[in-house]
Amino acid sequence: MKQIDIPYGRGAVSVQTDPKLAHWDVIRPSFEPALEDPKRLFHKAVRHPLGTKPLREIVKPSDRVVIATSDGTRPVPNKQLIPWLLEELPVSPDQVTVLIGTGTHRPNTKREIVEMFGEELVRRVRIVNHDAFSETQNEQVGKTADGTTVFLNKEYLNVDVRIALGFIEPHFFAGFSGGPKAVAPGVASIETIFRLHRAELIADPNSTWGVLHENPLHRKIRECVALCPPDFLLNVTLNAEKKISGYYAGDLSQAHAKGCTDVKASAMVPVETSFPLVVTSNSGFPLDQNLYQTVKGISAAARIVTDGGTILVASACSDGVPDHGNFAALMREGHTPADVIESVYAREPILDQWQAQILSGILNRVNVKVYTEMNKDEVRACKLQVIPDLNKAIHEHLESRDNRVAVLPDGPLVIPYL
């Protein structure tokens, strides 16, 4: 019997894979090793970027600089990257603002900000949360060809140099994370975000994992960001331990494209057949803080589960559904997942409808059961089933069904495909 540790919160939950019970396929990305000298290679990357001048030649001593980065639901190594960036910039720390790209998420608390950036950095530079819902914080920068009005945070707009940080992984409807997503939806207004996440774009089959150029949603993001692009992109890739495994620095399009190519080679894994049972995670903390984010891990597993099959997902969800936003209320619509999808199309856009639309589409064809520490009634209210013991649930499934099991320990960090 072999034990597989699945990331869960800040720890792991073990799955016992007994070869007498089933044929087990463990599907993992081919993670690159952590960089041996990440600081030295960081400086090399920003001094020899792709498609643009070195960062220290872009920034002048008199410039005001904004660094747009991800919020606490993303494992961007801000504690390392931003101090190293400050070493490269020919400006004083009081000329730099770090803008947390919350998108539609809640603001990060003071405690979370210290955890994300470290006490020393919090003292050195000004750090602010983006607020997509603020009428005064966001400013119109123009319109795209289809009439989308683009509002971005004034802290991002009213500076001399804009730097975008992020990490690249496959994304369940934008193709890949990182790149332009630091700006939109990261620091965009709710009106702009709604246009980027409208139901018909989410429903397009090309709005999915690992697709960029044919992805209509990703194209819309790029059109929005082109109205005020970052002057310099710094994206990273991370290994299983969330350590830096690669840098992609320079021009927004070139650096992001190179990173996506490398991530696709390591994270997209072909499989020969679908499975009646898929066991997955949401890659542990910080990605599995809530049920809303856990839809990503469920979506990755759904690519290889048979119709009528079962997904078991281990996700701590320490932040609940969460309490803020409309995801919980949307998932309670009607009696069936089809009712949820119908309600999304029937009303004016509201926050979180895209996540409810995707999860409900999955629930229309498979069963999803959740191993979690969050309130069980809240899980059930979202039309999901609850399992108190992950291994017991696996064994109960195997007693009555086909004994083929796929295990995706890293959740949405690996994207299997048929």
Phi and psi in degrees as a GROMACS rama.xvg file:
@    title "Ramachandran Plot"
@    xaxis  label "Phi"
@    yaxis  label "Psi"
@TYPE xy
-111.753  142.172  LYS-2
-103.399  131.661  GLN-3
-116.885  123.83  ILE-4
-89.8047  122.601  ASP-5
-104.821  124.806  ILE-6
-54.1697  133.976  PRO-7
-150.938  111.787  TYR-8
58.5389  -132.33  GLY-9
-92.5871  5.04641  ARG-10
-129.128  -136.72  GLY-11
-154.557  157.878  ALA-12
-118.745  138.498  VAL-13
-94.7147  137.302  SER-14
-111.557  128.177  VAL-15
-91.9418  116.945  GLN-16
-104.087  95.2074  THR-17
-88.1931  113.932  ASP-18
-63.9468  -17.0517  PRO-19
-75.3278  -22.4419  LYS-20
-90.5775  -33.036  LEU-21
-162.452  165.706  ALA-22
-92.4481  119.727  HIS-23
-106.273  125.883  TRP-24
-110.12  111.072  ASP-25
-95.1348  116.98  VAL-26
-110.28  116.44  ILE-27
-128.606  153.635  ARG-28
-72.1396  159.104  PRO-29
-90.2703  75.4136  SER-30
-56.372  137.188  PHE-31
-76.3978  150.887  GLU-32
-67.5505  157.418  PRO-33
-62.9275  144.63  ALA-34
-64.3616  135.173  LEU-35
-71.29  -31.9882  GLU-36
-134.099  74.1376  ASP-37
-62.2689  -32.0019  PRO-38
-69.0594  -45.7871  LYS-39
-61.5549  -42.7037  ARG-40
-72.0292  -28.2614  LEU-41
-59.9559  -51.9942  PHE-42
-62.6883  -35.7718  HIS-43
-63.8157  -41.1278  LYS-44
-65.7908  -43.4103  ALA-45
-79.7408  -15.8638  VAL-46
-92.1345  -15.5585  ARG-47
-132.671  65.1384  HIS-48
-78.5979  170.513  PRO-49
-89.6252  120.412  LEU-50
74.5473  10.8888  GLY-51
-155.048  174.063  THR-52
-71.9877  158.504  LYS-53
-56.1181  149.211  PRO-54
-56.6034  -42.1329  LEU-55
-69.5028  -14.2227  ARG-56
-90.6667  -18.0395  GLU-57
-80.6291  -37.3656  ILE-58
-94.602  129.269  VAL-59
-98.845  157.047  LYS-60
-57.5881  -25.2215  PRO-61
-90.4799  -4.16802  SER-62
-73.4033  147.921  ASP-63
-96.9771  135.435  ARG-64
-124.512  137.865  VAL-65
-115.359  138.183  VAL-66
-114.264  108.528  ILE-67
-90.3646  122.876  ALA-68
-133.368  177.12  THR-69
-83.3939  164.892  SER-70
-86.9805  -171.121  ASP-71
-71.4516  -4.63831  GLY-72
-86.0854  -1.33231  THR-73
-120.584  139.678  ARG-74
-86.1025  39.6156  PRO-75
-64.5974  128.293  VAL-76
-77.8726  65.0057  PRO-77
-60.5356  -33.9496  ASN-78
-59.3882  -29.523  LYS-79
-92.2456  -50.0317  GLN-80
-64.8662  -43.6885  LEU-81
-71.0722  -43.7213  ILE-82
-58.9532  -37.4927  PRO-83
-67.4803  -36.932  TRP-84
-61.6203  -42.7676  LEU-85
-60.6506  -31.7088  LEU-86
-66.4398  -29.9859  GLU-87
-83.2122  -27.8427  GLU-88
-82.593  131.498  LEU-89
-83.3384  41.4324  PRO-90
-132.431  163.274  VAL-91
-83.5206  156.609  SER-92
-57.119  -28.1407  PRO-93
-75.1644  -3.83585  ASP-94
-95.1059  2.3209  GLN-95
-114.643  134.188  VAL-96
-119.028  131.389  THR-97
-97.1421  120.193  VAL-98
-107.076  115.842  LEU-99
-80.9123  114.47  ILE-100
-79.6945  88.9329  GLY-101
-79.804  -16.06  THR-102
58.6716  -124.875  GLY-103
-94.5623  0.634988  THR-104
-73.5475  165.587  HIS-105
-67.8849  159.511  ARG-106
-63.9391  147.339  PRO-107
-73.6718  139.496  ASN-108
-74.9956  166.988  THR-109
-58.3346  -40.7332  LYS-110
-64.2334  -42.5406  ARG-111
-65.5145  -37.4503  GLU-112
-63.9949  -41.1243  ILE-113
-63.3036  -40.0721  VAL-114
-65.9912  -37.5722  GLU-115
-72.309  -38.9022  MET-116
-114.258  -19.6866  PHE-117
89.6058  148.5  GLY-118
-62.5542  -39.6294  GLU-119
-63.5313  -44.7633  GLU-120
-66.8968  -37.0928  LEU-121
-60.8914  -34.712  VAL-122
-75.3429  -29.5513  ARG-123
-83.0395  -38.8905  ARG-124
-126.17  160.066  VAL-125
-80.8955  126.766  ARG-126
-123.519  125.575  ILE-127
-131.168  149.163  VAL-128
-85.4488  137.96  ASN-129
-72.4818  147.363  HIS-130
-129.021  103.072  ASP-131
-65.7066  -20.2047  ALA-132
-95.3881  -4.74388  PHE-133
-78.1775  130.899  SER-134
-80.364  -18.9224  GLU-135
-100.502  -20.8986  THR-136
-82.2624  -21.288  GLN-137
-114.579  148.379  ASN-138
-133.685  142.133  GLU-139
-72.2069  134.88  GLN-140
-114.794  -6.90729  VAL-141
147.965  -168.154  GLY-142
-131.461  148.729  LYS-143
-85.8018  175.617  THR-144
-60.2911  -31.1733  ALA-145
-89.2854  8.58819  ASP-146
91.3658  5.8262  GLY-147
-68.1214  122.251  THR-148
-82.6765  127.156  THR-149
-106.099  117.379  VAL-150
-112.573  130.928  PHE-151
-127.316  159.717  LEU-152
-62.0559  135.778  ASN-153
-63.2074  -30.1542  LYS-154
-63.425  -30.5188  GLU-155
-78.75  -36.1747  TYR-156
-79.9198  -43.9275  LEU-157
-90.8913  55.4449  ASN-158
-138.272  177.602  VAL-159
-93.0778  -35.0073  ASP-160
-135.11  134.827  VAL-161
-116.495  126.434  ARG-162
-118.076  131.963  ILE-163
-112.479  127.353  ALA-164
-106.396  161.082  LEU-165
172.389  174.811  GLY-166
-128.313  149.716  PHE-167
-102.965  125.415  ILE-168
-147.255  161.033  GLU-169
-59.5086  143.177  PRO-170
-121.793  141.898  HIS-171
-74.0867  -15.3037  PHE-172
-137.019  -15.4934  PHE-173
-94.7879  1.19607  ALA-174
90.3672  -63.6929  GLY-175
-144.762  151.698  PHE-176
-81.5979  -176.081  SER-177
78.3934  -166.739  GLY-178
56.4494  -128.875  GLY-179
-68.4721  -15.566  PRO-180
-65.6943  -18.1344  LYS-181
-62.1518  -27.9188  ALA-182
-97.0138  -50.8211  VAL-183
-134.225  113.716  ALA-184
-88.4017  -4.46999  PRO-185
-46.0962  -53.994  GLY-186
-121.065  28.7617  VAL-187
-94.3446  163.102  ALA-188
-78.1754  164.498  SER-189
-63.9513  -34.4599  ILE-190
-61.2657  -43.9988  GLU-191
-67.6835  -41.8488  THR-192
-61.9897  -40.846  ILE-193
-58.8486  -41.4628  PHE-194
-65.4216  -34.1997  ARG-195
-76.0279  -20.5671  LEU-196
-116.012  24.375  HIS-197
-68.0675  155.479  ARG-198
-57.7429  -39.9447  ALA-199
-68.2513  -31.6048  GLU-200
-70.9708  -43.3444  LEU-201
-60.8663  -36.918  ILE-202
-76.6923  -15.9104  ALA-203
-62.9005  131.024  ASP-204
-61.8474  -20.4585  PRO-205
-86.6096  -6.34414  ASN-206
-85.7076  78.721  SER-207
-154.441  179.485  THR-208
-52.3454  131.062  TRP-209
73.9748  6.47897  GLY-210
-108.633  126.971  VAL-211
-114.834  -67.2962  LEU-212
-66.2532  -32.4301  HIS-213
-93.1752  4.48996  GLU-214
-88.6775  111.041  ASN-215
-65.7522  -30.9548  PRO-216
-70.7868  -42.0192  LEU-217
-63.8817  -37.4284  HIS-218
-61.4526  -41.4496  ARG-219
-63.757  -39.8912  LYS-220
-59.6331  -46.5993  ILE-221
-63.8062  -38.0744  ARG-222
-62.7567  -41.1655  GLU-223
-64.7949  -47.6761  CYS-224
-68.7743  -27.8057  VAL-225
-62.0194  -19.7891  ALA-226
-72.1846  -22.7118  LEU-227
-158.904  74.1948  CYS-228
-75.4778  158.397  PRO-229
-67.0198  149.321  PRO-230
-78.3463  -21.0855  ASP-231
-153.509  134.237  PHE-232
-109.425  135.923  LEU-233
-130.201  105.67  LEU-234
-113.745  152.418  ASN-235
-127.223  160.918  VAL-236
-112.353  154.021  THR-237
-126.221  150.448  LEU-238
-93.9043  -169.534  ASN-239
-62.3076  -27.6388  ALA-240
-91.9834  13.1476  GLU-241
62.8741  27.0457  LYS-242
-93.5146  150.981  LYS-243
-68.3807  127.712  ILE-244
-116.23  -9.47116  SER-245
-169.838  152.933  GLY-246
-118.599  143.028  TYR-247
-135.627  101.007  TYR-248
-124.077  144.2  ALA-249
130.667  -136.461  GLY-250
-62.1295  138.659  ASP-251
-52.3976  -52.404  LEU-252
-71.1706  -47.1886  SER-253
-68.4319  -45.4145  GLN-254
-66.8673  -42.0262  ALA-255
-67.517  -41.5816  HIS-256
-60.5586  -42.0608  ALA-257
-63.9899  -43.0122  LYS-258
-63.3358  -42.132  GLY-259
-64.1929  -38.9878  CYS-260
-60.6531  -44.4193  THR-261
-68.1081  -41.5475  ASP-262
-66.2743  -39.0224  VAL-263
-61.0687  -39.1571  LYS-264
-65.853  -31.5837  ALA-265
-95.1803  -29.8569  SER-266
-99.1746  -25.2201  ALA-267
-88.5868  115.028  MET-268
-120.045  120.863  VAL-269
-75.206  143.254  PRO-270
-127.748  154.201  VAL-271
-83.2676  -25.9344  GLU-272
-150.858  161.917  THR-273
-81.9405  168.023  SER-274
-127.592  142.53  PHE-275
-73.0973  -20.0501  PRO-276
-137.312  128.028  LEU-277
-126.851  127.16  VAL-278
-107.07  130.23  VAL-279
-145.977  -177.987  THR-280
-140.23  -175.002  SER-281
-115.559  30.8846  ASN-282
69.8825  19.8404  SER-283
69.9135  -173.267  GLY-284
-66.1879  140.303  PHE-285
-92.047  1.76771  PRO-286
-72.3922  -23.8039  LEU-287
-104.088  35.2381  ASP-288
-72.2133  -23.5308  GLN-289
-150.148  167.871  ASN-290
-69.0734  -34.0628  LEU-291
-55.4482  -49.704  TYR-292
-68.1861  -28.5783  GLN-293
-66.4832  -16.4246  THR-294
-56.9705  -28.2056  VAL-295
-64.9965  -47.0867  LYS-296
-63.7037  -39.0439  GLY-297
-63.217  -41.6514  ILE-298
-64.3105  -38.783  SER-299
-63.3  -43.7716  ALA-300
-66.1334  -33.2638  ALA-301
-63.9451  -20.0225  ALA-302
-65.9064  -23.6413  ARG-303
-126.389  12.3273  ILE-304
-93.5146  140.916  VAL-305
-69.8346  154.338  THR-306
-58.433  131.681  ASP-307
83.5632  -1.00765  GLY-308
-79.9151  -168.124  GLY-309
-132.943  137.567  THR-310
-111.958  127.007  ILE-311
-108.26  121.45  LEU-312
-121.334  130.302  VAL-313
-100.159  115.929  ALA-314
-149.965  121.486  SER-315
-63.0061  -41.2159  ALA-316
53.0358  51.2653  CYS-317
-64.2202  -21.4193  SER-318
-98.0861  11.9815  ASP-319
76.3312  -142.198  GLY-320
-71.3092  -47.4359  VAL-321
-98.2598  -175.707  PRO-322
-70.501  -33.3145  ASP-323
-84.0407  163.867  HIS-324
83.0815  -176.804  GLY-325
-111.464  3.5564  ASN-326
-58.0314  -47.0805  PHE-327
-62.1168  -45.8162  ALA-328
-63.9  -39.8334  ALA-329
-63.4707  -42.9178  LEU-330
-69.3817  -16.2463  MET-331
-86.9677  -5.67371  ARG-332
-60.4964  131.265  GLU-333
60.8038  -159.301  GLY-334
-109.644  -18.1684  HIS-335
-130.945  162.691  THR-336
-58.4955  -34.2916  PRO-337
-61.916  -33.8321  ALA-338
-63.7731  -37.1249  ASP-339
-64.2941  -47.5578  VAL-340
-61.7567  -41.4991  ILE-341
-60.3732  -40.1073  GLU-342
-68.0734  -32.8877  SER-343
-63.2068  -43.7002  VAL-344
-75.2053  -24.1467  TYR-345
-83.5431  -17.9269  ALA-346
-116.271  169.438  ARG-347
-64.7761  151.038  GLU-348
-57.2031  139.211  PRO-349
-134.036  162.791  ILE-350
-56.4414  134.991  LEU-351
77.7562  5.74153  ASP-352
-64.1918  -29.5025  GLN-353
-64.6106  -40.2797  TRP-354
-68.6582  -40.2046  GLN-355
-65.3106  -38.1356  ALA-356
-63.0216  -45.156  GLN-357
-67.5638  -47.6888  ILE-358
-61.8604  -41.653  LEU-359
-66.0187  -35.8756  SER-360
-61.9164  -37.4505  GLY-361
-68.5602  -44.1705  ILE-362
-66.5105  -19.0342  LEU-363
-65.7425  -22.4048  ASN-364
-124.944  -13.8687  ARG-365
-139.102  166.25  VAL-366
-94.6583  138.963  ASN-367
-125.499  124.804  VAL-368
-122.453  139.443  LYS-369
-118.495  128.396  VAL-370
-99.2263  116.331  TYR-371
-156.673  164.375  THR-372
-98.0799  -2.85522  GLU-373
-77.8678  170.275  MET-374
-57.3661  123.978  ASN-375
-67.875  -35.3333  LYS-376
-65.2234  -34.4553  ASP-377
-67.9929  -35.4465  GLU-378
-64.071  -47.9872  VAL-379
-63.6373  -35.0575  ARG-380
-63.1043  -22.1405  ALA-381
-90.7595  17.5832  CYS-382
67.1201  25.6168  LYS-383
-111.754  155.643  LEU-384
-97.1739  156.636  GLN-385
-113.28  138.649  VAL-386
-123.041  125.671  ILE-387
-78.7022  -20.0618  PRO-388
-140.403  115.19  ASP-389
-64.9947  -46.8445  LEU-390
-65.8252  -38.2928  ASN-391
-63.7433  -40.204  LYS-392
-63.5143  -38.8549  ALA-393
-63.1412  -47.6598  ILE-394
-64.7705  -39.4083  HIS-395
-63.3203  -38.2734  GLU-396
-64.9261  -42.4163  HIS-397
-70.5027  -22.8964  LEU-398
-67.3366  -25.2737  GLU-399
-122.891  1.07314  SER-400
-138.51  178.724  ARG-401
-50.7294  135.646  ASP-402
-96.0323  43.2798  ASN-403
-111.368  128.584  ARG-404
-130.881  132.891  VAL-405
-104.422  135.254  ALA-406
-118.996  123.517  VAL-407
-112.621  82.2141  LEU-408
-58.0689  -33.2516  PRO-409
-93.9351  7.47576  ASP-410
57.2931  -128.655  GLY-411
-73.5289  2.63234  PRO-412
-81.0578  -10.279  LEU-413
-125.379  134.485  VAL-414
-120.758  98.7072  ILE-415
-76.8361  152.759  PRO-416
-148.04  151.537  TYR-417
